[in-house]
Amino acid sequence: MERNENKEFSALLSFRSVNGLLLYLADFFLLLAIIGLFCPFVSYNPTVFDETSRTVSLFGLSWPGVLAALLFAGEAVCLFVSVMLLVQAEWRSKQKTFTLLQVCSVLCAVACVIFSCVAYLLYEIPEEEFSYLELQIGAGMYLMLIGAVGAVAASLGFFFLLKKIIQKGLPADAFRLGGKAAEPEKNANASLEEKLRELASLRDQGLIGEDEYSEKKQELLGKYSE
């Protein structure tokens, strides 16, 4: 059944499905936030008397700034673990795990935004000669905040659709953009079980021998595993 599992994973992450697009959008926002971490976080506001435009990175801030970065990393880890679970054959039975990971992701994103703002508000320009300058939010902070919030919003949409797929037993490509989704996997399994029962019944009635039964059974299993 490995091919079927690969097909389901590909369908979930397909560019032709709404859930796939949402997950890629979440990855895009995570990338924005990562870029934000390496960009200037805040900067000294230059004045007509002074051309200073020194930038301060996130890690140059107080402990709330570093904690914000760690919380963002936690959000990214939650999303990564979720995708790793989708690779497994029994991903449909892990709804509670997906829900827990999503809750943790949301909490990390909210806390990341809060501590980023706290770090900015608590920061004081260390050089006395520049103490009169105003501190401005730099591009890095905007990218990090937008990335953290955007990633959790997109992943929320993805997991909402994933929950519907699991609860209603829908095929992995149920939310395909255009075209007809494949028949539900449970119907395929039911059809296979029916044929196996019919085959066993023919064997029990003596209409086919054990060798022919084994041969036909292998043919059916091979057909449905493709």
Phi and psi in degrees as a GROMACS rama.xvg file:
@    title "Ramachandran Plot"
@    xaxis  label "Phi"
@    yaxis  label "Psi"
@TYPE xy
-62.6433  -35.1518  GLU-2
-65.1615  -39.9326  ARG-3
-62.1065  -40.134  ASN-4
-63.6251  -42.3425  GLU-5
-64.5232  -37.4104  ASN-6
-65.0218  -41.0992  LYS-7
-64.1435  -42.8734  GLU-8
-64.0284  -42.4563  PHE-9
-64.2504  -37.8287  SER-10
-67.2844  -38.9724  ALA-11
-64.8664  -35.3403  LEU-12
-104.169  16.2618  LEU-13
-71.4253  145.196  SER-14
-68.7699  -14.4028  PHE-15
-90.9604  1.56721  ARG-16
-116.314  150.033  SER-17
-62.9671  -43.4304  VAL-18
-64.429  -37.2271  ASN-19
-64.3453  -44.3626  GLY-20
-62.9215  -38.4597  LEU-21
-64.77  -39.3009  LEU-22
-68.2181  -39.9417  LEU-23
-67.0896  -33.2136  TYR-24
-65.9668  -40.1463  LEU-25
-61.191  -41.0505  ALA-26
-62.9895  -39.1593  ASP-27
-62.322  -43.8493  PHE-28
-67.443  -35.8853  PHE-29
-61.728  -40.3832  LEU-30
-63.5679  -40.4386  LEU-31
-58.582  -44.9119  LEU-32
-64.5854  -37.8973  ALA-33
-64.8829  -42.2952  ILE-34
-60.3924  -39.973  ILE-35
-59.8595  -33.7898  GLY-36
-64.7019  -30.51  LEU-37
-98.7178  -2.34282  PHE-38
-92.6854  168.092  CYS-39
-57.5203  131.075  PRO-40
-86.3767  -50.5594  PHE-41
-136.896  161.701  VAL-42
-141.18  153.923  SER-43
-74.7339  134.977  TYR-44
-77.5126  115.856  ASN-45
-67.4292  145.971  PRO-46
-120.525  175.176  THR-47
-68.5402  -19.3728  VAL-48
-91.8618  -17.9224  PHE-49
-144.908  132.871  ASP-50
-91.4293  10.2918  GLU-51
-60.6  131.394  THR-52
-140.203  40.9152  SER-53
-60.4582  138.509  ARG-54
-104.601  154.77  THR-55
-124.467  122.553  VAL-56
-77.454  167.268  SER-57
-58.0954  -39.0993  LEU-58
-79.8946  -7.57696  PHE-59
-86.8659  -3.75295  GLY-60
-86.3351  -173.994  LEU-61
-75.9703  -179.011  SER-62
-57.5053  -30.4559  TRP-63
-61.8531  -31.5268  PRO-64
-66.4619  -44.1495  GLY-65
-65.3987  -39.4365  VAL-66
-63.6911  -36.4664  LEU-67
-61.2683  -41.4552  ALA-68
-64.5451  -40.3334  ALA-69
-66.3568  -38.017  LEU-70
-66.709  -38.3051  LEU-71
-62.9358  -40.4539  PHE-72
-61.4789  -37.9129  ALA-73
-62.7247  -39.5482  GLY-74
-62.0841  -43.9559  GLU-75
-64.138  -39.8921  ALA-76
-63.6223  -41.233  VAL-77
-59.2675  -43.4152  CYS-78
-67.4423  -39.7559  LEU-79
-64.5148  -45.8804  PHE-80
-62.0334  -38.4584  VAL-81
-60.229  -44.4883  SER-82
-65.4478  -38.103  VAL-83
-63.4474  -34.4205  MET-84
-69.1022  -31.9955  LEU-85
-67.3152  -21.6301  LEU-86
-70.8985  -27.7354  VAL-87
-72.9099  152.608  GLN-88
-64.6693  -35.0592  ALA-89
-96.3879  31.6173  GLU-90
-62.3187  -26.9019  TRP-91
-68.5171  -19.1345  ARG-92
-93.2303  5.79123  SER-93
-109.746  33.2662  LYS-94
-60.6571  -41.6816  GLN-95
-63.4398  -38.4635  LYS-96
-65.5472  -42.78  THR-97
-61.3406  -41.585  PHE-98
-63.2994  -43.7233  THR-99
-62.4806  -43.4504  LEU-100
-64.0256  -37.783  LEU-101
-69.2261  -39.6058  GLN-102
-61.4738  -44.3337  VAL-103
-62.7187  -39.157  CYS-104
-63.3315  -43.8404  SER-105
-63.9792  -45.5831  VAL-106
-61.4407  -40.8546  LEU-107
-63.7945  -41.3846  CYS-108
-64.9207  -45.0575  ALA-109
-63.5618  -45.9128  VAL-110
-65.6011  -35.1783  ALA-111
-61.1556  -45.5213  CYS-112
-63.265  -44.8549  VAL-113
-61.3527  -49.1876  ILE-114
-71.372  -28.2674  PHE-115
-64.1723  -43.6369  SER-116
-66.9517  -39.5914  CYS-117
-63.1027  -41.7255  VAL-118
-61.6253  -40.0194  ALA-119
-66.7621  -43.7277  TYR-120
-68.3794  -32.3391  LEU-121
-85.3314  -13.3907  LEU-122
-70.2476  136.401  TYR-123
-123.903  135.077  GLU-124
-64.752  121.017  ILE-125
-70.6021  -30.7882  PRO-126
-80.2412  121.953  GLU-127
-61.1804  -35.0278  GLU-128
-68.9278  -15.1857  GLU-129
-110.858  13.7533  PHE-130
-65.857  -19.9881  SER-131
-80.5089  -12.0752  TYR-132
-76.1526  145.834  LEU-133
-84.4258  147.933  GLU-134
-95.6553  124.758  LEU-135
-107.872  147.59  GLN-136
-72.1589  127.948  ILE-137
-89.824  175.532  GLY-138
-61.1764  -33.9607  ALA-139
-60.4052  -41.7361  GLY-140
-67.8847  -40.4283  MET-141
-61.0908  -44.8316  TYR-142
-63.2993  -40.8795  LEU-143
-67.0037  -44.1403  MET-144
-67.6177  -45.2413  LEU-145
-64.003  -41.0945  ILE-146
-63.571  -45.266  GLY-147
-64.22  -44.2931  ALA-148
-71.4368  -43.7808  VAL-149
-63.5765  -39.6328  GLY-150
-64.4816  -42.8073  ALA-151
-71.9442  -32.647  VAL-152
-67.421  -44.7826  ALA-153
-65.8465  -41.405  ALA-154
-69.4988  -30.1837  SER-155
-61.3593  -43.3014  LEU-156
-62.7143  -41.869  GLY-157
-61.3257  -46.9211  PHE-158
-73.7619  -24.1028  PHE-159
-64.9467  -45.3133  PHE-160
-68.3052  -37.1397  LEU-161
-63.0511  -38.5166  LEU-162
-63.1222  -41.2213  LYS-163
-65.3505  -39.5687  LYS-164
-61.6054  -43.4368  ILE-165
-70.3884  -48.2  ILE-166
-65.5541  -38.794  GLN-167
-96.2802  2.27634  LYS-168
64.2074  32.3496  GLY-169
-77.9518  157.417  LEU-170
-67.1684  159.507  PRO-171
-61.2744  -27.7868  ALA-172
-102.058  31.6567  ASP-173
-62.099  -30.3794  ALA-174
-104.528  42.4281  PHE-175
-68.9704  141.231  ARG-176
-83.34  100.424  LEU-177
78.5556  155.108  GLY-178
79.4135  175.24  GLY-179
-103.338  132.978  LYS-180
-70.6537  155.765  ALA-181
-67.6346  160.253  ALA-182
-63.2079  146.614  GLU-183
-55.5077  141.151  PRO-184
-60.0924  -32.8128  GLU-185
-66.4834  -31.0955  LYS-186
-67.6974  -38.8925  ASN-187
-64.0647  -42.0911  ALA-188
-65.0713  -39.7593  ASN-189
-63.7704  -40.6677  ALA-190
-63.7379  -41.4621  SER-191
-63.1593  -44.5981  LEU-192
-61.5261  -39.7701  GLU-193
-60.8148  -47.8381  GLU-194
-64.6899  -37.1036  LYS-195
-66.8852  -38.482  LEU-196
-64.6381  -42.5255  ARG-197
-61.4339  -41.5929  GLU-198
-64.2751  -43.1771  LEU-199
-64.2195  -36.5835  ALA-200
-64.0062  -41.9537  SER-201
-62.8552  -38.4412  LEU-202
-66.9862  -44.408  ARG-203
-63.4221  -30.9524  ASP-204
-82.7367  -3.20238  GLN-205
80.1284  12.5388  GLY-206
-79.656  -23.0998  LEU-207
-134.958  152.735  ILE-208
-82.7703  172.841  GLY-209
-64.3297  -38.7022  GLU-210
-64.8784  -44.0324  ASP-211
-66.1271  -37.0892  GLU-212
-60.9751  -46.3814  TYR-213
-63.8985  -39.0362  SER-214
-66.1921  -46.2031  GLU-215
-65.8991  -36.312  LYS-216
-62.9671  -43.9913  LYS-217
-64.8434  -35.848  GLN-218
-62.6078  -44.3264  GLU-219
-64.065  -46.3326  LEU-220
-61.5186  -39.0509  LEU-221
-66.5657  -39.2162  GLY-222
-63.7313  -44.6362  LYS-223
-81.8548  -9.76264  TYR-224
-90.6811  -8.6663  SER-225
